[in-house]
Amino acid sequence: MEKIFTVAELVNEYGTEVQKQSFQNNGNINKRSFDSIIKKVEQDWESVIVEGRGSKRKITCSGKREEKAMKKDGRVRSGRQQVEHRIPMDIIVATHLEYDMTREASMGLGRWAVEFGLITELEYNLLRSRYNSTMRQKHIDMVTKHGILEENQIKLLDEFTAQCLEIYGQLAKTLEHMKKCGIILFYENWMAYGKDGKFNINPELMKKIQKTRLDLMKKHDVVEFNLTAHYNAKKVKAFKREWKQALAEVKDENGNKLGIKYYWKEYAVILKASSKAVQRYLEAYCADALEAYMNNKGLFINENEADYVIKRKVNIMKKAEKRHKQKLKEYKEQKFTFSNKEENEIVRYFYTQQEIEDILAGYDLGVKKLHLQNLYIERMSQLFDLYNK
């Protein structure tokens, strides 16, 4: 099948209202708008040939597609290659959904990450331990028992926890990307657990809860990273005490206290496209992997799962190396004045003047020694291996 469009006909069929109005006013459209329309045309036709110039261009389309192809829009993938494990992550998620391997349609992002094999059950428990001191102590006991960290080096476990938490955001971006590609339906829904058990939180109430939380964070001068990595800090503890009380006081539209203990976001993920979903996805965004996928799907999936773990560790080690170099540079630039030469020699490598109180209490001294002894990167590697064996 073949069809020839004039620019006017093309804009009328594929253009936005703004583009149509622009063409009506000017008798033509600019290059940016024309290229945008051509991308839409390529979703419907296998071959698109443009001949001529300006408003007299002829667009010859042939090979009408039975199913609309993915829009090859570079903005959808903006920044996605900055993470080494991005492509294998995308492939793992797509293949799991294609073969309907998931047990539930709606789960929290953490459970989805475990379901897809992006983090281990042990890593998931580590992330949950941020909100439970008893669970956290079990992880501290485990890493000290394995000889990876000492009691005064637990901050390193917090840093590893923050690295694991990044997977949640990366997974959310992958799902949003697949939604834009038309492969999945992806819905968000807030849930809470209160005095009467589990219940849904409507968007209006959630907006009020988030505003209260943000106001308290500003009041106590904390940001999200503090809540993840510095939860023993005084200001974080003060925030959490007040936030727990404020959450319990939240009322519904009838003025009834809900007694909320905690809340979370669940994601419903449903495969929307046909059985060719992964093939089309790879063709558009992971072209190098398409041939391997078509030759042996089972082997391809297994190899990508292994590749994901390797590349994820590479990503964590790169960040660890960068942080290690940064901290060593800070230590060299620090200058102190203490009561005697011996104190100056010992402490000047570790803290800024503002941290003297923490030095006297021994705070964070262990992690700083790991940096100075060039053991920091090795310990991060050992933590990854322990949680991914």
N, C-alpha and C positions, 0 to 999 in steps of 0.2 A: 504494500500500500504506500502511496506517495501523495503528499499534499504540499502545495506551494502557497506561502503566505506573503502578503505585502506587510510592511511595517505596521500600517494601520490595523490590519486584520490580526497581526500578532499581538499588538498591544491590547486590542479589544478582547482577545480570548485569554491571554495569559497575564496581562498587566494588572497592577493594583489600581485602586480608584485614583490615587495620587498620580500614578504614571499615565493613566488615561486622561486625566485633566490636563497634565503637562503637555501631552501630545496634541490635545485639542487646542490648547492656547498657542503652541509653538509650531505645530505641524511636523514635529520630530521629537525624539528623546535623546538625552545625552548618553555617552558610552557606558557609564556606570549602570544606568537603568536598563539599557539594552542588554548588557552582559547578564544582569540579574534575571531578565525575562528568558534569555537563552538557556540559563540553568534549569528553569522550570520546563522549558520545551524539551530538553534532553531527558527529563524524567519520563516523558510520554513517547519519545521517538528514539530509535537506535542511531540514526544518522541525521545530523542537522548541518546543512551547508548554507553559508551566507554569501551572497553575491551582490555586487554593486555598492553604492555609497549613499550615506544620508537617508533621506526619507524614501528614496527610490530603491532601496535594498529589497532583494527577493530572498526569502528563506525557504529552502527546499527541505522538507522533512520526509524521511522514508523509514519503513520498518516500525509500524505502530506497536508499541509494547502491550502485552496482555496485562501486565501488572506494572504499576508506576515504580520507577527506579528511585533509589535514594538520591536526594539532592546533594551534590558534591559541593558543599559550602565550607570553605576553609575556616570560617568563623566558628563552626561547630567544634572543630578540633583545636581551637586556639590554645596553645600552651600544653597540649596533651603529651607531646613527645619529651617534655622536660623530665618526666618520671620514667625510669628505665623499664619498670614492670607494667607500664600502661597498656601496651598492646596485648601481652598475654593475659592481663586482667580482663580486658574487653572480650577476648576470645573465650575465656573460661566462663564468664557470665552468660555470653550468648549461647554457648553450647549447652550449658546447664538448663537454660530456659527452653531451648529447642527440643531437648530430649525429656522435658518435664520431670527433671530430677528433684525438684523442690517438694518439700513435705507440706508446706502451707503457702497460701497466697499472700498473706499479710503478716509481717514480722517487723521487729525493730531492726535498725540498720546493722547492729552488732550480730544479731542472729542470721541476717542475710549474709554477712561477711563470712561467718562460720559455714553456713550452708553452701556457699560457693567455693569454700576452701581457701579464702583469701587470708584468713587468720585461723589459728588453731583454737581449739576449745580452751586450752590453757591460757592463751593470750586474751581470749574473751573474758575469762575469769579475772585475769589481771586488770583489765579495763574496768570491770565491775567493782573491783576492790577499792577503787577510788572513793566509793561511797560507803564502805564497810570496813571499819578498823580491824575486825576479827579476820576477815578475808585477807586484808592487806598483810597482816602479821604472818599468815601462812606463806605468802609469797616471799616475805623477808626471810623467814626461817628456811625456805627452800633454797634461795640463792646463797645464803650464808653456809648452809649445810654442804652445798656443792663446791664451796671454796671459791666462788666467783667474786663475791663482795664481802666486805667486813661491815660491822654494824654502823660505822661512821662513813660508809660509802653508799648508803641506800639512796641518796639523791640520784645516783646513776640509774637505779631501777626506775625512778620517776621519769628520767629522760627517755628511757626505753619505752615506757608506757606511753609517753607523748608521741613517739614514733609509730607505735601500733595504732594509736587513735587516728593518725592521719589517713589510714586505710578507709575509715568511715567516709571522710570527705571525698576521697578518690572514687569510692564505690558510688556515692551519690552522683558525682559528675558523670560516671560511666552510664548510670541508669538514665540520667537526663539526656545524655548523648543518644542513647538508643531510643529514647522516647521521641527525640527530634527526627531520628531516622525512620520513624514509623514502625519499629520492630515491636515495641512493648507499649502497654498502658501502664502508667506509673502514677499512683496516688499517694498522698501523704495524709495521715490522720493522727491527731494527738490523743493519747490515752493517759489515764491517771489511776492511781490506787489510793482510795480514801477509806473513811470509816465504814462505808457500806460496800467495800470491795472495788472491783475494776469498773471503770466507766469511761465514756467518750467525753472529750473536752471540745465544746464548739469553738469555732474560730474567734468569736467575739470575746469569750471568756479567756481564751489563750492569749489574745492580744493584751488583756489587762494583766495577766500573770507575768508575761514577758516584760511589760513596762515596769511592774513592781520589782522584778529581778534586776533590770537594768538600773533603776534608780538606786537600789541597794548597792550594786557594784560600784556605781559612781561615788556613793556615800563612803564606802570603805576603801576606795581607790584600788580596786582589783580588776583584772581582765581575765579572759578565759584561760590563758596560759597559766596564770597564777593558780587558778582552781585545779588545774591538772598537775602541775609540777611543784607547786609550793604550798600544798595543803596543810603543812605544819606551821606556816607563817601566822603570826598573831592576827594580822588583818584578814587573812582568809578564814581563820577560825571564827573571828567576830562576825564576818559576813555570813557564814554558814549558820551560826546560831540564830541570827535575826531572820535569815531567809527561811529557815525551817519553821519558825514561828509564824511568819507572814504567810507561808504556803498553807499552813493549817487553818488560817483565818479566812481563806478565800471562800466567797459565798456564790451561790448560783443565782439565776435571775429572780428567784423567789425570796432571796435573802437568807437562805439556809446555808450554814457552814458545811463545807464539803469534807473538811478534815483531811486534806490531801497530804499524803506522806511522800509520794514521789510521782513523777510523770515522765512520759517518754513519747517519742514519735514512731509510729509504725508506718511501713511502706507496703502498699499492695502492688505487686509486680505481676503482670499478666502478659503472656506472649500474644502479640496481636497479629504478626505477619504469618505467612504460609511456612511450609517446611523448608523453603529455600531461604529463610531468613538469614542464617549464618553465612551462606554462600554470597548473598547479596551484600551483606555487611562487610565481609572480607574483601569483596571485589571493590567496594567503594573506599574502605578505610584501612585495610590491612592487605593490600594487593600482593605483597611478597609471600604471604602465608596461604594464599588461595590454592595454589597447585598442591601443596602438601596436604591441605584439608581434603581436597577432592580425591587424592590418591589413597589415603588411608585415614579415615576420620578417627577411629579409635586410637591409633598410634599418635596422631596429631594432637588429640586432646590430652593424652598422658604426657607427651613431651612439653606441651605448653604449661601444664600444671607444674612440672619440674622447673621449667624455664622461669616461671613466675617467681618461685621461691628464691632461685639464684639471683635474679635481677632485683628482687625486693631487698635482699641482703646487701647487694652492691649499693643500692640507693641509701640504705641506712649507714653503711660503712663510709660512704662519701661524706655524708652529713657529719658523722662522728669525726672524721679526719679534719673537716673544715672547722668544727668546734674546737678540736684539740689544738690546732694551730692558732686559732683566735685566742684561746685561753693562755697559751704559752707566751704569746705576744703581750697580753695584758700583764702577766706576771713580771716580764722583763722591764716593763715601763713603770711599774709601781715603785714609789719611793716612800720610806717611812722614817720616823725618828722615834726611837724607843729609849728606855732608861739605860740600857747597856748594849754593847756591841753584839753579844751572843744572841740576845732577843732580836735585835735588828736582822742578824744573819738568818735566823730561823723563820721569822714571820714575814719579812718584806717580800718574799716570793708568793705569798698566799693571798693577801687581802688588801683592799683599798683602805684609806683612812677611815671611811665611813663604816667599815666592817670590823673595826677593832673589838667591839663588844662581842661579836660573834666569834672572833678568834679566841678570845679568853674563855669562851664557852666550848670551844672545840668544834663549832658548827662548820660543816662542809670541808673540814680539813682533809678528810680521807680522800675525797674525790680530787682535790687539788694535788694531793700526793700522787695519785694515779696519773695525772697529766704530767707532772714533773718527772716521774719515773718511766714515762712513755708506755704506760700500761692501759691507758684509757680506751684506745681503739680495740685492743685485745679483749678487754672485759665486755665491751659492747657486742663484740662478735660472739663471745661465749654465752651471753644472755640470749641472743637471737637463736643460737644452736639449741640451747636448753629448752626454749619455748616452742621450737619448731621440730623437735625430734619425733 
